[in-house]
Amino acid sequence: MKILLIFLFSINLYAQDCMRQVLEYGNGQGNDHIEKACLDKVVEKSVTSNHEKLFGYKNIFLFKDQIYAGEYTKLQNIRSLSYNSKREEVAVLDGDDILVFSATLPGNVAPLRELKSSHIFNPYKVELLEEEIKVYQQDEVLSFSVLANINEAKQRRKDQLLKRDLLRSK
């Protein structure tokens, strides 16, 4: 029983250590290093993405062995990832928000654009296309301009929903 408790405690410490490394990444306080074991955990537990080298978990994502983590990224709870090679951008569904990052500038970087819309509620997938961002939720797909950059107080949001489609069973 003691061995089991020690093992469970050490796993919890490991998880806390990885989270600490991710939060301190690129803030000028830490050593700007995330251990390979932590990165392996991101790959192992990754959410869905449309690219074989795009992995995300909790508040970190990896793209082609580049790390995107730290407080400036605003990442908290990654649910889906999408890469568009023509735009060289990665869209991240983080909770109910869409954060768009440059695929060429990794690190502790702020998103290029943020889409926080009152129309988005409990989505499960994001898709970054050339002209639009599609957000899949319950029985519908929402489409926004690929250049949408909406981050206003909920009461004052004036977002431009391009269209709303119902998902059809195939």
ZADRENZA-625316 format. One record per residue: residue number from 1; residue in one letter; z, x, y of N, C-alpha, C in turn. Coordinates in nm, 4 decimals. Layout:
BEGIN
NODE | NUM | a | Z | X | Y | Z | X | Y | Z | X | Y
...
//
This chain:
BEGIN
NODE | 1 | m | 0.0000 | 0.0828 | -0.1196 | 0.0000 | 0.0000 | 0.0000 | 0.0000 | 0.0874 | 0.1263
NODE | 2 | k | 0.0805 | 0.1953 | 0.1254 | 0.0845 | 0.2854 | 0.2409 | -0.0520 | 0.3464 | 0.2679
NODE | 3 | i | -0.1196 | 0.3845 | 0.1602 | -0.2511 | 0.4472 | 0.1754 | -0.3490 | 0.3485 | 0.2392
NODE | 4 | l | -0.3444 | 0.2227 | 0.1968 | -0.4316 | 0.1206 | 0.2542 | -0.4037 | 0.1018 | 0.4032
NODE | 5 | l | -0.2782 | 0.0955 | 0.4420 | -0.2418 | 0.0806 | 0.5829 | -0.2878 | 0.2002 | 0.6653
NODE | 6 | i | -0.2694 | 0.3192 | 0.6119 | -0.3139 | 0.4403 | 0.6831 | -0.4655 | 0.4384 | 0.6986
NODE | 7 | f | -0.5367 | 0.3977 | 0.5919 | -0.6821 | 0.3903 | 0.5965 | -0.7287 | 0.2898 | 0.7022
NODE | 8 | l | -0.6700 | 0.1699 | 0.7028 | -0.7064 | 0.0680 | 0.8005 | -0.6754 | 0.1138 | 0.9422
NODE | 9 | f | -0.5645 | 0.1793 | 0.9626 | -0.5263 | 0.2313 | 1.0932 | -0.6259 | 0.3373 | 1.1396
NODE | 10 | s | -0.6686 | 0.4253 | 1.0484 | -0.7625 | 0.5313 | 1.0855 | -0.8995 | 0.4739 | 1.1198
NODE | 11 | i | -0.9414 | 0.3651 | 1.0486 | -1.0686 | 0.3008 | 1.0831 | -1.0608 | 0.2428 | 1.2237
NODE | 12 | n | -0.9487 | 0.1780 | 1.2563 | -0.9306 | 0.1198 | 1.3887 | -0.9320 | 0.2285 | 1.4967
NODE | 13 | l | -0.8660 | 0.3397 | 1.4709 | -0.8686 | 0.4507 | 1.5670 | -1.0108 | 0.5031 | 1.5856
NODE | 14 | y | -1.0842 | 0.5111 | 1.4753 | -1.2211 | 0.5583 | 1.4847 | -1.3030 | 0.4655 | 1.5747
NODE | 15 | a | -1.2873 | 0.3343 | 1.5527 | -1.3617 | 0.2383 | 1.6348 | -1.3240 | 0.2529 | 1.7818
NODE | 16 | q | -1.1957 | 0.2696 | 1.8092 | -1.1517 | 0.2875 | 1.9475 | -1.2075 | 0.4167 | 2.0053
NODE | 17 | d | -1.2147 | 0.5217 | 1.9249 | -1.2675 | 0.6487 | 1.9726 | -1.4155 | 0.6360 | 2.0078
NODE | 18 | c | -1.4917 | 0.5666 | 1.9249 | -1.6339 | 0.5454 | 1.9548 | -1.6505 | 0.4652 | 2.0837
NODE | 19 | m | -1.5721 | 0.3599 | 2.0983 | -1.5811 | 0.2787 | 2.2191 | -1.5456 | 0.3618 | 2.3430
NODE | 20 | r | -1.4451 | 0.4467 | 2.3309 | -1.4064 | 0.5335 | 2.4419 | -1.5210 | 0.6281 | 2.4774
NODE | 21 | q | -1.5843 | 0.6870 | 2.3753 | -1.6957 | 0.7784 | 2.3997 | -1.8102 | 0.7071 | 2.4718
NODE | 22 | v | -1.8382 | 0.5840 | 2.4287 | -1.9465 | 0.5065 | 2.4892 | -1.9136 | 0.4732 | 2.6343
NODE | 23 | l | -1.7915 | 0.4282 | 2.6603 | -1.7521 | 0.3913 | 2.7964 | -1.7496 | 0.5108 | 2.8910
NODE | 24 | e | -1.7128 | 0.6276 | 2.8392 | -1.7034 | 0.7476 | 2.9233 | -1.8357 | 0.8220 | 2.9355
NODE | 25 | y | -1.9369 | 0.7801 | 2.8625 | -2.0646 | 0.8506 | 2.8614 | -2.1254 | 0.8543 | 3.0017
NODE | 26 | g | -2.1502 | 0.9722 | 3.0509 | -2.2180 | 0.9898 | 3.1789 | -2.1374 | 0.9573 | 3.3024
NODE | 27 | n | -2.0040 | 0.9442 | 3.2893 | -1.9249 | 0.9082 | 3.4078 | -1.8694 | 1.0296 | 3.4822
NODE | 28 | g | -1.8992 | 1.1483 | 3.4336 | -1.8516 | 1.2693 | 3.4993 | -1.7100 | 1.3082 | 3.4593
NODE | 29 | q | -1.6446 | 1.2264 | 3.3796 | -1.5074 | 1.2547 | 3.3361 | -1.5025 | 1.3128 | 3.1955
NODE | 30 | g | -1.5932 | 1.2674 | 3.1095 | -1.5910 | 1.3091 | 2.9694 | -1.6864 | 1.4234 | 2.9446
NODE | 31 | n | -1.7141 | 1.4454 | 2.8156 | -1.8031 | 1.5560 | 2.7813 | -1.9469 | 1.5092 | 2.7593
NODE | 32 | d | -1.9762 | 1.3835 | 2.7937 | -2.1111 | 1.3290 | 2.7822 | -2.1702 | 1.3482 | 2.6433
NODE | 33 | h | -2.0856 | 1.3287 | 2.5436 | -2.1282 | 1.3426 | 2.4052 | -2.0754 | 1.2247 | 2.3249
NODE | 34 | i | -2.1629 | 1.1652 | 2.2451 | -2.1213 | 1.0612 | 2.1516 | -2.1462 | 1.1161 | 2.0122
NODE | 35 | e | -2.0432 | 1.1176 | 1.9318 | -2.0514 | 1.1771 | 1.7983 | -2.1568 | 1.1088 | 1.7131
NODE | 36 | k | -2.2165 | 1.1858 | 1.6226 | -2.3194 | 1.1350 | 1.5335 | -2.2686 | 1.0175 | 1.4509
NODE | 37 | a | -2.1444 | 1.0210 | 1.4075 | -2.0885 | 0.9112 | 1.3285 | -2.0900 | 0.7806 | 1.4084
NODE | 38 | c | -2.0649 | 0.7889 | 1.5380 | -2.0693 | 0.6692 | 1.6231 | -2.2133 | 0.6190 | 1.6369
NODE | 39 | l | -2.3072 | 0.7108 | 1.6550 | -2.4478 | 0.6723 | 1.6668 | -2.4983 | 0.6127 | 1.5356
NODE | 40 | d | -2.4534 | 0.6685 | 1.4238 | -2.4904 | 0.6128 | 1.2932 | -2.4399 | 0.4699 | 1.2792
NODE | 41 | k | -2.3225 | 0.4415 | 1.3334 | -2.2659 | 0.3066 | 1.3283 | -2.3532 | 0.2097 | 1.4087
NODE | 42 | v | -2.4078 | 0.2559 | 1.5226 | -2.4975 | 0.1725 | 1.6028 | -2.6212 | 0.1360 | 1.5208
NODE | 43 | v | -2.6792 | 0.2336 | 1.4537 | -2.7985 | 0.2094 | 1.3722 | -2.7650 | 0.1143 | 1.2569
NODE | 44 | e | -2.6515 | 0.1388 | 1.1926 | -2.6112 | 0.0582 | 1.0766 | -2.5867 | -0.0881 | 1.1137
NODE | 45 | k | -2.5240 | -0.1132 | 1.2282 | -2.4852 | -0.2492 | 1.2673 | -2.5788 | -0.3099 | 1.3714
NODE | 46 | s | -2.6943 | -0.2504 | 1.3925 | -2.7858 | -0.2906 | 1.4991 | -2.8276 | -0.4377 | 1.4919
NODE | 47 | v | -2.8478 | -0.4945 | 1.6110 | -2.9010 | -0.6304 | 1.6239 | -3.0530 | -0.6256 | 1.6058
NODE | 48 | t | -3.1185 | -0.7397 | 1.6096 | -3.2630 | -0.7455 | 1.5901 | -3.3376 | -0.6822 | 1.7075
NODE | 49 | s | -3.4471 | -0.6153 | 1.6752 | -3.5348 | -0.5596 | 1.7781 | -3.6778 | -0.5635 | 1.7262
NODE | 50 | n | -3.7730 | -0.5373 | 1.8136 | -3.9140 | -0.5411 | 1.7744 | -3.9740 | -0.4012 | 1.7613
NODE | 51 | h | -3.8911 | -0.2987 | 1.7507 | -3.9398 | -0.1614 | 1.7405 | -3.8547 | -0.0862 | 1.6392
NODE | 52 | e | -3.9189 | -0.0073 | 1.5561 | -3.8477 | 0.0611 | 1.4480 | -3.7475 | 0.1666 | 1.4958
NODE | 53 | k | -3.7568 | 0.2092 | 1.6207 | -3.6639 | 0.3100 | 1.6726 | -3.5783 | 0.2564 | 1.7860
NODE | 54 | l | -3.5565 | 0.1261 | 1.7872 | -3.4749 | 0.0614 | 1.8900 | -3.3554 | -0.0049 | 1.8218
NODE | 55 | f | -3.2355 | 0.0461 | 1.8526 | -3.1131 | -0.0022 | 1.7897 | -3.0094 | -0.0318 | 1.8964
NODE | 56 | g | -2.9346 | -0.1400 | 1.8785 | -2.8290 | -0.1734 | 1.9734 | -2.7112 | -0.2377 | 1.9054
NODE | 57 | y | -2.5928 | -0.2046 | 1.9548 | -2.4697 | -0.2596 | 1.8999 | -2.3632 | -0.2573 | 2.0094
NODE | 58 | k | -2.2988 | -0.3695 | 2.0305 | -2.1930 | -0.3851 | 2.1314 | -2.2421 | -0.3425 | 2.2686
NODE | 59 | n | -2.2007 | -0.2241 | 2.3186 | -2.2347 | -0.1837 | 2.4551 | -2.3142 | -0.0528 | 2.4607
NODE | 60 | i | -2.3971 | -0.0312 | 2.3589 | -2.4808 | 0.0895 | 2.3553 | -2.6122 | 0.0562 | 2.2847
NODE | 61 | f | -2.7230 | 0.1143 | 2.3344 | -2.8453 | 0.1064 | 2.2557 | -2.9147 | 0.2413 | 2.2540
NODE | 62 | l | -2.9887 | 0.2626 | 2.1464 | -3.0616 | 0.3865 | 2.1240 | -3.2100 | 0.3524 | 2.1182
NODE | 63 | f | -3.2898 | 0.4337 | 2.1856 | -3.4344 | 0.4164 | 2.1783 | -3.4977 | 0.5532 | 2.1627
NODE | 64 | k | -3.5664 | 0.5720 | 2.0508 | -3.6307 | 0.7004 | 2.0200 | -3.5320 | 0.8157 | 2.0391
NODE | 65 | d | -3.4142 | 0.8029 | 1.9838 | -3.3085 | 0.9048 | 1.9888 | -3.2550 | 0.9314 | 2.1291
NODE | 66 | q | -3.2805 | 0.8427 | 2.2229 | -3.2218 | 0.8518 | 2.3560 | -3.1079 | 0.7510 | 2.3637
NODE | 67 | i | -3.0026 | 0.7862 | 2.4352 | -2.8834 | 0.7025 | 2.4429 | -2.8775 | 0.6308 | 2.5779
NODE | 68 | y | -2.8497 | 0.5016 | 2.5721 | -2.8252 | 0.4191 | 2.6901 | -2.6835 | 0.3648 | 2.6758
NODE | 69 | a | -2.5916 | 0.4173 | 2.7528 | -2.4512 | 0.3769 | 2.7424 | -2.3794 | 0.4148 | 2.8709
NODE | 70 | g | -2.2604 | 0.3579 | 2.8893 | -2.1792 | 0.3878 | 3.0057 | -2.1628 | 0.2655 | 3.0941
NODE | 71 | e | -2.0737 | 0.2765 | 3.1910 | -2.0397 | 0.1601 | 3.2723 | -2.1541 | 0.1116 | 3.3615
NODE | 72 | y | -2.2436 | 0.1989 | 3.4049 | -2.3532 | 0.1561 | 3.4922 | -2.4544 | 0.0675 | 3.4203
NODE | 73 | t | -2.4628 | 0.0793 | 3.2891 | -2.5592 | -0.0014 | 3.2136 | -2.5238 | -0.1498 | 3.2154
NODE | 74 | k | -2.3967 | -0.1824 | 3.2366 | -2.3453 | -0.3199 | 3.2358 | -2.3513 | -0.3839 | 3.0976
NODE | 75 | l | -2.3761 | -0.3034 | 2.9943 | -2.3831 | -0.3556 | 2.8580 | -2.2437 | -0.3888 | 2.8075
NODE | 76 | q | -2.2319 | -0.5054 | 2.7417 | -2.1038 | -0.5468 | 2.6861 | -2.1171 | -0.6004 | 2.5447
NODE | 77 | n | -2.2182 | -0.6849 | 2.5207 | -2.2304 | -0.7508 | 2.3918 | -2.3775 | -0.7748 | 2.3601
NODE | 78 | i | -2.4463 | -0.6716 | 2.3130 | -2.5899 | -0.6793 | 2.2858 | -2.6155 | -0.7761 | 2.1706
NODE | 79 | r | -2.7112 | -0.8684 | 2.1940 | -2.7463 | -0.9677 | 2.0905 | -2.8892 | -0.9519 | 2.0401
NODE | 80 | s | -2.9787 | -0.8968 | 2.1221 | -3.1184 | -0.8799 | 2.0832 | -3.1830 | -0.7780 | 2.1765
NODE | 81 | l | -3.2871 | -0.7090 | 2.1264 | -3.3584 | -0.6068 | 2.2031 | -3.5088 | -0.6266 | 2.1872
NODE | 82 | s | -3.5842 | -0.5943 | 2.2919 | -3.7291 | -0.6014 | 2.2838 | -3.7908 | -0.4903 | 2.3684
NODE | 83 | y | -3.8891 | -0.4214 | 2.3104 | -3.9578 | -0.3120 | 2.3795 | -4.1019 | -0.3519 | 2.4080
NODE | 84 | n | -4.1495 | -0.3187 | 2.5283 | -4.2891 | -0.3402 | 2.5639 | -4.3487 | -0.2044 | 2.5993
NODE | 85 | s | -4.4429 | -0.1584 | 2.5169 | -4.4990 | -0.0238 | 2.5350 | -4.5867 | -0.0111 | 2.6589
NODE | 86 | k | -4.6556 | -0.1169 | 2.6986 | -4.7404 | -0.1084 | 2.8179 | -4.6572 | -0.1002 | 2.9447
NODE | 87 | r | -4.5468 | -0.1703 | 2.9487 | -4.4583 | -0.1673 | 3.0652 | -4.3595 | -0.0512 | 3.0578
NODE | 88 | e | -4.3434 | 0.0073 | 2.9386 | -4.2431 | 0.1117 | 2.9122 | -4.1048 | 0.0649 | 2.9552
NODE | 89 | e | -4.0677 | -0.0555 | 2.9059 | -3.9391 | -0.1148 | 2.9379 | -3.8759 | -0.1736 | 2.8121
NODE | 90 | v | -3.7442 | -0.1817 | 2.8157 | -3.6662 | -0.2440 | 2.7092 | -3.5873 | -0.3586 | 2.7713
NODE | 91 | a | -3.6005 | -0.4777 | 2.7122 | -3.5210 | -0.5930 | 2.7543 | -3.4059 | -0.6080 | 2.6569
NODE | 92 | v | -3.2867 | -0.6264 | 2.7105 | -3.1668 | -0.6401 | 2.6292 | -3.1046 | -0.7765 | 2.6570
NODE | 93 | l | -3.0864 | -0.8535 | 2.5517 | -3.0114 | -0.9785 | 2.5629 | -2.8648 | -0.9410 | 2.5442
NODE | 94 | d | -2.7890 | -0.9495 | 2.6516 | -2.6484 | -0.9097 | 2.6522 | -2.5659 | -1.0327 | 2.6882
NODE | 95 | g | -2.5038 | -1.0943 | 2.5884 | -2.4363 | -1.2216 | 2.6119 | -2.5402 | -1.3252 | 2.6471
NODE | 96 | d | -2.5303 | -1.3858 | 2.7649 | -2.6302 | -1.4822 | 2.8122 | -2.7209 | -1.4224 | 2.9198
NODE | 97 | d | -2.7139 | -1.2928 | 2.9409 | -2.7919 | -1.2264 | 3.0449 | -2.9009 | -1.1388 | 2.9837
NODE | 98 | i | -3.0091 | -1.1190 | 3.0595 | -3.1163 | -1.0288 | 3.0198 | -3.1124 | -0.9097 | 3.1151
NODE | 99 | l | -3.1006 | -0.7904 | 3.0573 | -3.1015 | -0.6673 | 3.1355 | -3.2264 | -0.5893 | 3.0961
NODE | 100 | v | -3.3040 | -0.5442 | 3.1952 | -3.4277 | -0.4712 | 3.1684 | -3.4098 | -0.3268 | 3.2125
NODE | 101 | f | -3.4375 | -0.2344 | 3.1182 | -3.4211 | -0.0906 | 3.1423 | -3.5545 | -0.0192 | 3.1292
NODE | 102 | s | -3.5676 | 0.0925 | 3.1992 | -3.6823 | 0.1802 | 3.1810 | -3.6666 | 0.2501 | 3.0456
NODE | 103 | a | -3.7754 | 0.2545 | 2.9682 | -3.7716 | 0.3221 | 2.8386 | -3.7849 | 0.4730 | 2.8543
NODE | 104 | t | -3.8046 | 0.5200 | 2.9765 | -3.8236 | 0.6633 | 2.9994 | -3.7049 | 0.7289 | 3.0699
NODE | 105 | l | -3.6053 | 0.6493 | 3.1128 | -3.4896 | 0.7025 | 3.1842 | -3.3601 | 0.6639 | 3.1115
NODE | 106 | p | -3.3191 | 0.7431 | 3.0121 | -3.1981 | 0.7096 | 2.9374 | -3.0716 | 0.7570 | 3.0089
NODE | 107 | g | -2.9579 | 0.7228 | 2.9512 | -2.8295 | 0.7702 | 3.0017 | -2.7419 | 0.6563 | 3.0478
NODE | 108 | n | -2.6524 | 0.6876 | 3.1379 | -2.5629 | 0.5895 | 3.1990 | -2.6334 | 0.5393 | 3.3244
NODE | 109 | v | -2.7326 | 0.4526 | 3.3027 | -2.8194 | 0.4065 | 3.4112 | -2.8089 | 0.2557 | 3.4301
NODE | 110 | a | -2.8236 | 0.2117 | 3.5526 | -2.8230 | 0.0683 | 3.5822 | -2.9548 | 0.0067 | 3.5366
NODE | 111 | p | -2.9527 | -0.1217 | 3.5021 | -3.0780 | -0.1888 | 3.4659 | -3.1741 | -0.1920 | 3.5850
NODE | 112 | l | -3.3028 | -0.1900 | 3.5556 | -3.4040 | -0.2042 | 3.6608 | -3.3977 | -0.3444 | 3.7209
NODE | 113 | r | -3.3804 | -0.4449 | 3.6324 | -3.3735 | -0.5841 | 3.6741 | -3.2707 | -0.6569 | 3.5883
NODE | 114 | e | -3.2131 | -0.7636 | 3.6449 | -3.1184 | -0.8484 | 3.5727 | -3.1633 | -0.9923 | 3.5853
NODE | 115 | l | -3.1584 | -1.0639 | 3.4758 | -3.1910 | -1.2055 | 3.4756 | -3.0681 | -1.2805 | 3.4268
NODE | 116 | k | -2.9983 | -1.3420 | 3.5210 | -2.8793 | -1.4219 | 3.4915 | -2.9105 | -1.5622 | 3.5399
NODE | 117 | s | -2.9558 | -1.6468 | 3.4495 | -3.0051 | -1.7787 | 3.4859 | -2.9155 | -1.8892 | 3.4337
NODE | 118 | s | -2.8988 | -1.9923 | 3.5137 | -2.8217 | -2.1085 | 3.4709 | -2.8945 | -2.1859 | 3.3611
NODE | 119 | h | -3.0237 | -2.1593 | 3.3409 | -3.1001 | -2.2238 | 3.2338 | -3.0705 | -2.1615 | 3.0979
NODE | 120 | i | -3.0216 | -2.0397 | 3.0969 | -2.9975 | -1.9693 | 2.9709 | -2.8577 | -2.0016 | 2.9213
NODE | 121 | f | -2.8528 | -2.0567 | 2.7984 | -2.7243 | -2.0908 | 2.7393 | -2.7259 | -2.0580 | 2.5905
NODE | 122 | n | -2.6432 | -1.9643 | 2.5494 | -2.6275 | -1.9242 | 2.4098 | -2.7607 | -1.8861 | 2.3430
NODE | 123 | p | -2.8370 | -1.7951 | 2.4020 | -2.9642 | -1.7524 | 2.3426 | -2.9391 | -1.6595 | 2.2235
NODE | 124 | y | -3.0404 | -1.6470 | 2.1380 | -3.0262 | -1.5592 | 2.0214 | -3.1341 | -1.4509 | 2.0147
NODE | 125 | k | -3.2376 | -1.4596 | 2.1002 | -3.3446 | -1.3604 | 2.0947 | -3.4134 | -1.3490 | 2.2299
NODE | 126 | v | -3.4550 | -1.2256 | 2.2628 | -3.5345 | -1.2017 | 2.3829 | -3.6636 | -1.1327 | 2.3401
NODE | 127 | e | -3.7715 | -1.1641 | 2.4126 | -3.9006 | -1.1028 | 2.3853 | -3.9626 | -1.0614 | 2.5183
NODE | 128 | l | -3.9901 | -0.9330 | 2.5345 | -4.0482 | -0.8801 | 2.6580 | -4.1990 | -0.8661 | 2.6392
NODE | 129 | l | -4.2738 | -0.9520 | 2.7069 | -4.4198 | -0.9485 | 2.7004 | -4.4732 | -0.8851 | 2.8277
NODE | 130 | e | -4.6054 | -0.8792 | 2.8413 | -4.6617 | -0.8143 | 2.9601 | -4.6396 | -0.8932 | 3.0881
NODE | 131 | e | -4.6465 | -1.0260 | 3.0815 | -4.6359 | -1.1081 | 3.2016 | -4.5115 | -1.1970 | 3.2064
NODE | 132 | e | -4.4382 | -1.2053 | 3.0944 | -4.3222 | -1.2935 | 3.0929 | -4.2141 | -1.2435 | 2.9975
NODE | 133 | i | -4.0963 | -1.2958 | 3.0203 | -3.9834 | -1.2722 | 2.9315 | -3.9544 | -1.4049 | 2.8635
NODE | 134 | k | -3.9547 | -1.4038 | 2.7302 | -3.9242 | -1.5262 | 2.6560 | -3.7814 | -1.5157 | 2.6033
NODE | 135 | v | -3.7081 | -1.6241 | 2.6221 | -3.5700 | -1.6310 | 2.5765 | -3.5603 | -1.7474 | 2.4777
NODE | 136 | y | -3.5186 | -1.7158 | 2.3559 | -3.5087 | -1.8162 | 2.2504 | -3.3649 | -1.8654 | 2.2414
NODE | 137 | q | -3.3487 | -1.9970 | 2.2477 | -3.2157 | -2.0563 | 2.2367 | -3.2271 | -2.1916 | 2.1693
NODE | 138 | q | -3.1328 | -2.2266 | 2.0880 | -3.1277 | -2.3530 | 2.0145 | -3.2671 | -2.4016 | 1.9770
NODE | 139 | d | -3.3161 | -2.5092 | 2.0391 | -3.4445 | -2.5691 | 2.0029 | -3.5537 | -2.5430 | 2.1053
NODE | 140 | e | -3.5369 | -2.4429 | 2.1894 | -3.6365 | -2.4219 | 2.2937 | -3.6577 | -2.2750 | 2.3243
NODE | 141 | v | -3.7706 | -2.2492 | 2.3882 | -3.8042 | -2.1147 | 2.4350 | -3.8231 | -2.1239 | 2.5859
NODE | 142 | l | -3.7497 | -2.0412 | 2.6594 | -3.7631 | -2.0368 | 2.8050 | -3.8498 | -1.9176 | 2.8422
NODE | 143 | s | -3.9370 | -1.9352 | 2.9409 | -4.0231 | -1.8267 | 2.9879 | -3.9953 | -1.8004 | 3.1349
NODE | 144 | f | -3.9724 | -1.6738 | 3.1663 | -3.9488 | -1.6308 | 3.3042 | -4.0501 | -1.5231 | 3.3393
NODE | 145 | s | -4.0759 | -1.5055 | 3.4666 | -4.1614 | -1.3962 | 3.5118 | -4.1023 | -1.2644 | 3.4638
NODE | 146 | v | -4.1881 | -1.1726 | 3.4231 | -4.1417 | -1.0425 | 3.3771 | -4.0734 | -0.9652 | 3.4909
NODE | 147 | l | -4.1002 | -1.0044 | 3.6148 | -4.0402 | -0.9384 | 3.7300 | -3.9161 | -1.0102 | 3.7820
NODE | 148 | a | -3.8702 | -1.1132 | 3.7096 | -3.7521 | -1.1880 | 3.7531 | -3.6342 | -1.0934 | 3.7693
NODE | 149 | n | -3.5676 | -1.1048 | 3.8822 | -3.4509 | -1.0222 | 3.9117 | -3.3498 | -1.1128 | 3.9812
NODE | 150 | i | -3.2790 | -1.1896 | 3.9000 | -3.1913 | -1.2938 | 3.9521 | -3.0480 | -1.2598 | 3.9177
NODE | 151 | n | -2.9652 | -1.2448 | 4.0183 | -2.8250 | -1.2138 | 3.9964 | -2.7453 | -1.2747 | 4.1111
NODE | 152 | e | -2.7407 | -1.4081 | 4.1159 | -2.6711 | -1.4784 | 4.2220 | -2.5540 | -1.5560 | 4.1643
NODE | 153 | a | -2.4676 | -1.6020 | 4.2499 | -2.3580 | -1.6880 | 4.2068 | -2.4179 | -1.8132 | 4.1439
NODE | 154 | k | -2.3554 | -1.8647 | 4.0375 | -2.4100 | -1.9796 | 3.9652 | -2.4405 | -2.0973 | 4.0561
NODE | 155 | q | -2.3558 | -2.1224 | 4.1529 | -2.3758 | -2.2371 | 4.2405 | -2.5010 | -2.2222 | 4.3258
NODE | 156 | r | -2.5473 | -2.0996 | 4.3513 | -2.6581 | -2.0772 | 4.4436 | -2.7852 | -2.0298 | 4.3747
NODE | 157 | r | -2.7893 | -2.0300 | 4.2438 | -2.9077 | -1.9780 | 4.1755 | -3.0293 | -2.0644 | 4.2012
NODE | 158 | k | -3.1375 | -1.9980 | 4.2331 | -3.2656 | -2.0649 | 4.2512 | -3.3684 | -1.9874 | 4.1695
NODE | 159 | d | -3.3485 | -1.9859 | 4.0393 | -3.4379 | -1.9111 | 3.9527 | -3.5664 | -1.9886 | 3.9274
NODE | 160 | q | -3.6665 | -1.9174 | 3.8882 | -3.7965 | -1.9778 | 3.8632 | -3.8230 | -1.9794 | 3.7135
NODE | 161 | l | -3.7922 | -2.0913 | 3.6512 | -3.8231 | -2.1102 | 3.5116 | -3.9711 | -2.1436 | 3.5030
NODE | 162 | l | -4.0498 | -2.0592 | 3.4363 | -4.1934 | -2.0820 | 3.4289 | -4.2262 | -2.2004 | 3.3394
NODE | 163 | k | -4.1643 | -2.2043 | 3.2219 | -4.1872 | -2.3176 | 3.1325 | -4.0772 | -2.3236 | 3.0277
NODE | 164 | r | -4.0673 | -2.4402 | 2.9665 | -3.9690 | -2.4656 | 2.8626 | -4.0443 | -2.5287 | 2.7463
NODE | 165 | d | -4.0439 | -2.4618 | 2.6312 | -4.1129 | -2.5136 | 2.5122 | -4.0122 | -2.5435 | 2.4038
NODE | 166 | l | -4.0370 | -2.6504 | 2.3310 | -3.9537 | -2.6821 | 2.2154 | -4.0041 | -2.6011 | 2.0961
NODE | 167 | l | -3.9101 | -2.5459 | 2.0197 | -3.9489 | -2.4748 | 1.8972 | -3.9934 | -2.5773 | 1.7943
NODE | 168 | r | -4.1015 | -2.5483 | 1.7301 | -4.1527 | -2.6387 | 1.6274 | -4.1343 | -2.5749 | 1.4905
NODE | 169 | s | -4.0913 | -2.6521 | 1.3951 | -4.0777 | -2.6036 | 1.2580 | -4.2158 | -2.5824 | 1.1996
NODE | 170 | k | -4.2311 | -2.4678 | 1.1324 | -4.3625 | -2.4382 | 1.0722 | -4.3605 | -2.4716 | 0.9268
//
